[in-house]
């Protein structure tokens, strides 16, 4: 187990011609469309794409509840500075991506990511990074991608086992109940004023922050996000049915020091790194749940990725 301690110009991605774009579709404001089955997902790729030098490794990022590809902007830029390729995307119905079929549980999300990676045709080894609720999705995804997976990074992430803790169960129950209501009223514009206040708690650069706030204000994004949260318990059960992560996989757990959790919940959150033969724990003093991805603390997430890539 490794406990974290305090440790030129950015190479830019040049698209490789593998994205399928429907005829007449306008490109997204940032990133690219990838068509899976009969719908599009928006992806944002950063870093050097290696061409003839070999496939290398690719860091794939899953956002948390109500998140979108812009959440990872600063982490992606820092990884790009290090010559590391990364891919963030909007899950079905989130951000700029087309909606997908219900229910939006972990297996549906894993189906989409598998289809996305297949469509890209990139044989790279993978590192999966998940923030917040995406910790549930990674438990479903990891076994499916095991033959090409080099490790995982959990960023202030929840695990399926958290549902057993009374305090977490109450929080999850309240959150899910609110999401059933939001699903019904999102079309009334309720997210627009809230987006002005809470649309970007990460601290993104102005243009990317504006993109995130616009997405957060969107009724379609709110509905799709709510439907993912409604499936929290089912996704957690799906993850538990897959068992824990392979202990031979490097696992980094980076948590927000300003988020006060009961000791037992901290233990549950740290457990994936503790169980790994190459685990890494970093509790980032002063960081909040969202701004852990922001300009002050994103470097600590990058260190977790570097541990897994080492």
TORKOL-4160 file (C-alpha; in steps of 0.2 Angstrom, whole numbers, padded with zeros to 4 digits, m for minus):
310
<pt num="1" X="0000" Y="0000" Z="0000"/>
<pt num="2" X="0007" Y="0017" Z="m0005"/>
<pt num="3" X="0001" Y="0032" Z="0005"/>
<pt num="4" X="0003" Y="0048" Z="m0006"/>
<pt num="5" X="0014" Y="0062" Z="m0001"/>
<pt num="6" X="0016" Y="0080" Z="m0008"/>
<pt num="7" X="0026" Y="0076" Z="m0026"/>
<pt num="8" X="0032" Y="0114" Z="m0111"/>
<pt num="9" X="0019" Y="0116" Z="m0121"/>
<pt num="10" X="0004" Y="0105" Z="m0121"/>
<pt num="11" X="0004" Y="0091" Z="m0134"/>
<pt num="12" X="m0013" Y="0092" Z="m0143"/>
<pt num="13" X="m0024" Y="0079" Z="m0149"/>
<pt num="14" X="m0026" Y="0077" Z="m0168"/>
<pt num="15" X="m0042" Y="0068" Z="m0173"/>
<pt num="16" X="m0038" Y="0051" Z="m0182"/>
<pt num="17" X="m0053" Y="0049" Z="m0193"/>
<pt num="18" X="m0061" Y="0036" Z="m0183"/>
<pt num="19" X="m0076" Y="0046" Z="m0177"/>
<pt num="20" X="m0093" Y="0042" Z="m0186"/>
<pt num="21" X="m0103" Y="0058" Z="m0188"/>
<pt num="22" X="m0120" Y="0058" Z="m0196"/>
<pt num="23" X="m0122" Y="0068" Z="m0212"/>
<pt num="24" X="m0127" Y="0085" Z="m0209"/>
<pt num="25" X="m0124" Y="0085" Z="m0190"/>
<pt num="26" X="m0116" Y="0100" Z="m0183"/>
<pt num="27" X="m0100" Y="0096" Z="m0173"/>
<pt num="28" X="m0102" Y="0098" Z="m0154"/>
<pt num="29" X="m0095" Y="0113" Z="m0146"/>
<pt num="30" X="m0080" Y="0103" Z="m0140"/>
<pt num="31" X="m0075" Y="0086" Z="m0144"/>
<pt num="32" X="m0082" Y="0074" Z="m0157"/>
<pt num="33" X="m0097" Y="0063" Z="m0160"/>
<pt num="34" X="m0096" Y="0044" Z="m0160"/>
<pt num="35" X="m0111" Y="0034" Z="m0166"/>
<pt num="36" X="m0115" Y="0019" Z="m0156"/>
<pt num="37" X="m0130" Y="0009" Z="m0163"/>
<pt num="38" X="m0143" Y="0022" Z="m0168"/>
<pt num="39" X="m0137" Y="0036" Z="m0157"/>
<pt num="40" X="m0122" Y="0048" Z="m0153"/>
<pt num="41" X="m0111" Y="0050" Z="m0138"/>
<pt num="42" X="m0100" Y="0066" Z="m0137"/>
<pt num="43" X="m0082" Y="0062" Z="m0132"/>
<pt num="44" X="m0067" Y="0074" Z="m0128"/>
<pt num="45" X="m0050" Y="0067" Z="m0131"/>
<pt num="46" X="m0034" Y="0075" Z="m0126"/>
<pt num="47" X="m0015" Y="0071" Z="m0126"/>
<pt num="48" X="m0004" Y="0064" Z="m0140"/>
<pt num="49" X="m0012" Y="0051" Z="m0151"/>
<pt num="50" X="0003" Y="0039" Z="m0155"/>
<pt num="51" X="0000" Y="0034" Z="m0173"/>
<pt num="52" X="0013" Y="0022" Z="m0179"/>
<pt num="53" X="0022" Y="0021" Z="m0162"/>
<pt num="54" X="0010" Y="0009" Z="m0154"/>
<pt num="55" X="m0006" Y="0009" Z="m0145"/>
<pt num="56" X="0000" Y="0014" Z="m0128"/>
<pt num="57" X="m0012" Y="0017" Z="m0114"/>
<pt num="58" X="m0028" Y="0027" Z="m0113"/>
<pt num="59" X="m0036" Y="0035" Z="m0097"/>
<pt num="60" X="m0055" Y="0034" Z="m0098"/>
<pt num="61" X="m0065" Y="0045" Z="m0087"/>
<pt num="62" X="m0082" Y="0043" Z="m0080"/>
<pt num="63" X="m0091" Y="0058" Z="m0072"/>
<pt num="64" X="m0102" Y="0057" Z="m0056"/>
<pt num="65" X="m0120" Y="0060" Z="m0055"/>
<pt num="66" X="m0126" Y="0076" Z="m0065"/>
<pt num="67" X="m0108" Y="0077" Z="m0072"/>
<pt num="68" X="m0102" Y="0078" Z="m0090"/>
<pt num="69" X="m0086" Y="0078" Z="m0100"/>
<pt num="70" X="m0081" Y="0096" Z="m0095"/>
<pt num="71" X="m0079" Y="0090" Z="m0077"/>
<pt num="72" X="m0062" Y="0082" Z="m0082"/>
<pt num="73" X="m0055" Y="0096" Z="m0092"/>
<pt num="74" X="m0042" Y="0101" Z="m0080"/>
<pt num="75" X="m0037" Y="0083" Z="m0076"/>
<pt num="76" X="m0036" Y="0080" Z="m0095"/>
<pt num="77" X="m0025" Y="0095" Z="m0098"/>
<pt num="78" X="m0013" Y="0090" Z="m0084"/>
<pt num="79" X="m0012" Y="0072" Z="m0091"/>
<pt num="80" X="m0009" Y="0079" Z="m0108"/>
<pt num="81" X="0006" Y="0090" Z="m0102"/>
<pt num="82" X="0013" Y="0073" Z="m0096"/>
<pt num="83" X="0010" Y="0065" Z="m0113"/>
<pt num="84" X="m0004" Y="0054" Z="m0107"/>
<pt num="85" X="m0019" Y="0051" Z="m0118"/>
<pt num="86" X="m0036" Y="0053" Z="m0110"/>
<pt num="87" X="m0055" Y="0052" Z="m0115"/>
<pt num="88" X="m0069" Y="0060" Z="m0106"/>
<pt num="89" X="m0087" Y="0058" Z="m0113"/>
<pt num="90" X="m0105" Y="0062" Z="m0109"/>
<pt num="91" X="m0115" Y="0047" Z="m0105"/>
<pt num="92" X="m0131" Y="0044" Z="m0114"/>
<pt num="93" X="m0143" Y="0058" Z="m0111"/>
<pt num="94" X="m0130" Y="0068" Z="m0102"/>
<pt num="95" X="m0122" Y="0084" Z="m0109"/>
<pt num="96" X="m0122" Y="0084" Z="m0128"/>
<pt num="97" X="m0125" Y="0065" Z="m0130"/>
<pt num="98" X="m0141" Y="0057" Z="m0137"/>
<pt num="99" X="m0152" Y="0049" Z="m0124"/>
<pt num="100" X="m0152" Y="0030" Z="m0122"/>
<pt num="101" X="m0165" Y="0017" Z="m0117"/>
<pt num="102" X="m0171" Y="0015" Z="m0100"/>
<pt num="103" X="m0166" Y="0009" Z="m0087"/>
<pt num="104" X="m0150" Y="0019" Z="m0085"/>
<pt num="105" X="m0141" Y="0007" Z="m0073"/>
<pt num="106" X="m0123" Y="0001" Z="m0072"/>
<pt num="107" X="m0125" Y="m0013" Z="m0085"/>
<pt num="108" X="m0133" Y="m0001" Z="m0098"/>
<pt num="109" X="m0119" Y="0012" Z="m0095"/>
<pt num="110" X="m0106" Y="m0002" Z="m0097"/>
<pt num="111" X="m0114" Y="m0008" Z="m0113"/>
<pt num="112" X="m0112" Y="0010" Z="m0120"/>
<pt num="113" X="m0094" Y="0012" Z="m0115"/>
<pt num="114" X="m0090" Y="m0005" Z="m0122"/>
<pt num="115" X="m0098" Y="0000" Z="m0139"/>
<pt num="116" X="m0090" Y="0017" Z="m0139"/>
<pt num="117" X="m0072" Y="0009" Z="m0136"/>
<pt num="118" X="m0076" Y="m0004" Z="m0150"/>
<pt num="119" X="m0082" Y="0010" Z="m0162"/>
<pt num="120" X="m0066" Y="0020" Z="m0159"/>
<pt num="121" X="m0056" Y="0004" Z="m0164"/>
<pt num="122" X="m0042" Y="0009" Z="m0152"/>
<pt num="123" X="m0033" Y="m0007" Z="m0145"/>
<pt num="124" X="m0024" Y="0003" Z="m0130"/>
<pt num="125" X="m0023" Y="m0004" Z="m0113"/>
<pt num="126" X="m0035" Y="0006" Z="m0102"/>
<pt num="127" X="m0035" Y="0015" Z="m0085"/>
<pt num="128" X="m0053" Y="0019" Z="m0078"/>
<pt num="129" X="m0055" Y="0034" Z="m0068"/>
<pt num="130" X="m0072" Y="0037" Z="m0059"/>
<pt num="131" X="m0078" Y="0052" Z="m0049"/>
<pt num="132" X="m0092" Y="0051" Z="m0036"/>
<pt num="133" X="m0106" Y="0039" Z="m0041"/>
<pt num="134" X="m0095" Y="0033" Z="m0055"/>
<pt num="135" X="m0087" Y="0022" Z="m0042"/>
<pt num="136" X="m0102" Y="0011" Z="m0044"/>
<pt num="137" X="m0101" Y="0010" Z="m0063"/>
<pt num="138" X="m0082" Y="0005" Z="m0062"/>
<pt num="139" X="m0087" Y="m0010" Z="m0052"/>
<pt num="140" X="m0098" Y="m0016" Z="m0067"/>
<pt num="141" X="m0086" Y="m0010" Z="m0080"/>
<pt num="142" X="m0069" Y="m0017" Z="m0073"/>
<pt num="143" X="m0073" Y="m0036" Z="m0076"/>
<pt num="144" X="m0080" Y="m0033" Z="m0094"/>
<pt num="145" X="m0063" Y="m0024" Z="m0098"/>
<pt num="146" X="m0052" Y="m0035" Z="m0088"/>
<pt num="147" X="m0042" Y="m0041" Z="m0102"/>
<pt num="148" X="m0036" Y="m0024" Z="m0107"/>
<pt num="149" X="m0037" Y="m0015" Z="m0090"/>
<pt num="150" X="m0021" Y="m0009" Z="m0081"/>
<pt num="151" X="m0029" Y="m0001" Z="m0066"/>
<pt num="152" X="m0042" Y="0011" Z="m0058"/>
<pt num="153" X="m0043" Y="0028" Z="m0050"/>
<pt num="154" X="m0057" Y="0031" Z="m0038"/>
<pt num="155" X="m0060" Y="0050" Z="m0035"/>
<pt num="156" X="m0070" Y="0053" Z="m0020"/>
<pt num="157" X="m0080" Y="0039" Z="m0026"/>
<pt num="158" X="m0094" Y="0029" Z="m0018"/>
<pt num="159" X="m0093" Y="0010" Z="m0018"/>
<pt num="160" X="m0108" Y="m0003" Z="m0019"/>
<pt num="161" X="m0104" Y="m0008" Z="m0001"/>
<pt num="162" X="m0109" Y="0010" Z="0005"/>
<pt num="163" X="m0127" Y="0006" Z="0004"/>
<pt num="164" X="m0125" Y="m0005" Z="0020"/>
<pt num="165" X="m0120" Y="0009" Z="0031"/>
<pt num="166" X="m0135" Y="0018" Z="0039"/>
<pt num="167" X="m0130" Y="0036" Z="0036"/>
<pt num="168" X="m0126" Y="0032" Z="0018"/>
<pt num="169" X="m0142" Y="0023" Z="0015"/>
<pt num="170" X="m0152" Y="0037" Z="0022"/>
<pt num="171" X="m0143" Y="0049" Z="0010"/>
<pt num="172" X="m0145" Y="0038" Z="m0005"/>
<pt num="173" X="m0164" Y="0036" Z="m0001"/>
<pt num="174" X="m0166" Y="0054" Z="0000"/>
<pt num="175" X="m0157" Y="0058" Z="m0016"/>
<pt num="176" X="m0166" Y="0045" Z="m0025"/>
<pt num="177" X="m0183" Y="0051" Z="m0019"/>
<pt num="178" X="m0178" Y="0069" Z="m0025"/>
<pt num="179" X="m0173" Y="0062" Z="m0042"/>
<pt num="180" X="m0191" Y="0055" Z="m0045"/>
<pt num="181" X="m0198" Y="0072" Z="m0042"/>
<pt num="182" X="m0185" Y="0081" Z="m0053"/>
<pt num="183" X="m0188" Y="0069" Z="m0067"/>
<pt num="184" X="m0206" Y="0075" Z="m0067"/>
<pt num="185" X="m0203" Y="0094" Z="m0065"/>
<pt num="186" X="m0186" Y="0096" Z="m0075"/>
<pt num="187" X="m0196" Y="0103" Z="m0090"/>
<pt num="188" X="m0202" Y="0118" Z="m0080"/>
<pt num="189" X="m0185" Y="0126" Z="m0080"/>
<pt num="190" X="m0181" Y="0123" Z="m0062"/>
<pt num="191" X="m0162" Y="0119" Z="m0066"/>
<pt num="192" X="m0159" Y="0136" Z="m0074"/>
<pt num="193" X="m0157" Y="0147" Z="m0058"/>
<pt num="194" X="m0149" Y="0133" Z="m0049"/>
<pt num="195" X="m0136" Y="0131" Z="m0063"/>
<pt num="196" X="m0131" Y="0149" Z="m0060"/>
<pt num="197" X="m0126" Y="0145" Z="m0042"/>
<pt num="198" X="m0121" Y="0127" Z="m0042"/>
<pt num="199" X="m0117" Y="0123" Z="m0061"/>
<pt num="200" X="m0099" Y="0124" Z="m0059"/>
<pt num="201" X="m0092" Y="0120" Z="m0041"/>
<pt num="202" X="m0076" Y="0113" Z="m0049"/>
<pt num="203" X="m0068" Y="0130" Z="m0054"/>
<pt num="204" X="m0066" Y="0127" Z="m0073"/>
<pt num="205" X="m0059" Y="0140" Z="m0085"/>
<pt num="206" X="m0072" Y="0152" Z="m0091"/>
<pt num="207" X="m0076" Y="0144" Z="m0108"/>
<pt num="208" X="m0077" Y="0127" Z="m0101"/>
<pt num="209" X="m0087" Y="0133" Z="m0085"/>
<pt num="210" X="m0100" Y="0141" Z="m0097"/>
<pt num="211" X="m0102" Y="0125" Z="m0106"/>
<pt num="212" X="m0104" Y="0115" Z="m0090"/>
<pt num="213" X="m0117" Y="0128" Z="m0083"/>
<pt num="214" X="m0127" Y="0127" Z="m0099"/>
<pt num="215" X="m0127" Y="0108" Z="m0098"/>
<pt num="216" X="m0132" Y="0108" Z="m0080"/>
<pt num="217" X="m0147" Y="0120" Z="m0084"/>
<pt num="218" X="m0153" Y="0108" Z="m0097"/>
<pt num="219" X="m0169" Y="0099" Z="m0093"/>
<pt num="220" X="m0164" Y="0084" Z="m0104"/>
<pt num="221" X="m0148" Y="0083" Z="m0094"/>
<pt num="222" X="m0157" Y="0084" Z="m0078"/>
<pt num="223" X="m0169" Y="0070" Z="m0082"/>
<pt num="224" X="m0155" Y="0058" Z="m0088"/>
<pt num="225" X="m0145" Y="0062" Z="m0073"/>
<pt num="226" X="m0160" Y="0059" Z="m0062"/>
<pt num="227" X="m0164" Y="0042" Z="m0070"/>
<pt num="228" X="m0146" Y="0036" Z="m0067"/>
<pt num="229" X="m0148" Y="0041" Z="m0048"/>
<pt num="230" X="m0165" Y="0032" Z="m0048"/>
<pt num="231" X="m0155" Y="0016" Z="m0052"/>
<pt num="232" X="m0142" Y="0018" Z="m0038"/>
<pt num="233" X="m0148" Y="0003" Z="m0029"/>
<pt num="234" X="m0149" Y="m0008" Z="m0044"/>
<pt num="235" X="m0132" Y="m0002" Z="m0050"/>
<pt num="236" X="m0124" Y="m0006" Z="m0033"/>
<pt num="237" X="m0131" Y="m0023" Z="m0033"/>
<pt num="238" X="m0125" Y="m0026" Z="m0051"/>
<pt num="239" X="m0107" Y="m0020" Z="m0045"/>
<pt num="240" X="m0108" Y="m0032" Z="m0029"/>
<pt num="241" X="m0113" Y="m0046" Z="m0040"/>
<pt num="242" X="m0097" Y="m0044" Z="m0050"/>
<pt num="243" X="m0086" Y="m0045" Z="m0034"/>
<pt num="244" X="m0072" Y="m0034" Z="m0028"/>
<pt num="245" X="m0059" Y="m0028" Z="m0040"/>
<pt num="246" X="m0045" Y="m0040" Z="m0045"/>
<pt num="247" X="m0032" Y="m0038" Z="m0032"/>
<pt num="248" X="m0018" Y="m0038" Z="m0045"/>
<pt num="249" X="m0025" Y="m0022" Z="m0052"/>
<pt num="250" X="m0017" Y="m0006" Z="m0046"/>
<pt num="251" X="m0030" Y="0005" Z="m0038"/>
<pt num="252" X="m0028" Y="0023" Z="m0032"/>
<pt num="253" X="m0041" Y="0030" Z="m0020"/>
<pt num="254" X="m0041" Y="0050" Z="m0020"/>
<pt num="255" X="m0053" Y="0057" Z="m0007"/>
<pt num="256" X="m0059" Y="0075" Z="m0002"/>
<pt num="257" X="m0052" Y="0080" Z="0015"/>
<pt num="258" X="m0065" Y="0093" Z="0018"/>
<pt num="259" X="m0079" Y="0080" Z="0016"/>
<pt num="260" X="m0082" Y="0073" Z="0034"/>
<pt num="261" X="m0087" Y="0055" Z="0034"/>
<pt num="262" X="m0090" Y="0043" Z="0048"/>
<pt num="263" X="m0074" Y="0032" Z="0051"/>
<pt num="264" X="m0083" Y="0017" Z="0044"/>
<pt num="265" X="m0088" Y="0025" Z="0028"/>
<pt num="266" X="m0070" Y="0031" Z="0026"/>
<pt num="267" X="m0065" Y="0013" Z="0028"/>
<pt num="268" X="m0077" Y="0008" Z="0015"/>
<pt num="269" X="m0072" Y="0021" Z="0003"/>
<pt num="270" X="m0053" Y="0016" Z="0005"/>
<pt num="271" X="m0056" Y="m0002" Z="0004"/>
<pt num="272" X="m0052" Y="m0004" Z="m0015"/>
<pt num="273" X="m0035" Y="0003" Z="m0012"/>
<pt num="274" X="m0032" Y="m0007" Z="0004"/>
<pt num="275" X="m0037" Y="m0023" Z="m0005"/>
<pt num="276" X="m0025" Y="m0020" Z="m0020"/>
<pt num="277" X="m0008" Y="m0027" Z="m0021"/>
<pt num="278" X="m0003" Y="m0010" Z="m0028"/>
<pt num="279" X="m0014" Y="0002" Z="m0019"/>
<pt num="280" X="m0013" Y="0020" Z="m0016"/>
<pt num="281" X="m0022" Y="0031" Z="m0004"/>
<pt num="282" X="m0022" Y="0050" Z="m0004"/>
<pt num="283" X="m0034" Y="0060" Z="0007"/>
<pt num="284" X="m0032" Y="0078" Z="0000"/>
<pt num="285" X="m0033" Y="0091" Z="0014"/>
<pt num="286" X="m0045" Y="0105" Z="0011"/>
<pt num="287" X="m0052" Y="0098" Z="m0005"/>
<pt num="288" X="m0071" Y="0097" Z="m0008"/>
<pt num="289" X="m0081" Y="0084" Z="m0017"/>
<pt num="290" X="m0082" Y="0094" Z="m0033"/>
<pt num="291" X="m0066" Y="0105" Z="m0033"/>
<pt num="292" X="m0055" Y="0090" Z="m0031"/>
<pt num="293" X="m0056" Y="0091" Z="m0050"/>
<pt num="294" X="m0052" Y="0109" Z="m0050"/>
<pt num="295" X="m0036" Y="0120" Z="m0052"/>
<pt num="296" X="m0030" Y="0118" Z="m0034"/>
<pt num="297" X="m0032" Y="0100" Z="m0032"/>
<pt num="298" X="m0032" Y="0091" Z="m0049"/>
<pt num="299" X="m0014" Y="0088" Z="m0048"/>
<pt num="300" X="m0018" Y="0075" Z="m0034"/>
<pt num="301" X="m0030" Y="0066" Z="m0046"/>
<pt num="302" X="m0016" Y="0065" Z="m0059"/>
<pt num="303" X="m0004" Y="0058" Z="m0046"/>
<pt num="304" X="m0016" Y="0044" Z="m0043"/>
<pt num="305" X="m0017" Y="0041" Z="m0062"/>
<pt num="306" X="0002" Y="0041" Z="m0062"/>
<pt num="307" X="0003" Y="0028" Z="m0049"/>
<pt num="308" X="m0008" Y="0016" Z="m0059"/>
<pt num="309" X="0002" Y="0020" Z="m0075"/>
<pt num="310" X="0019" Y="0017" Z="m0066"/>
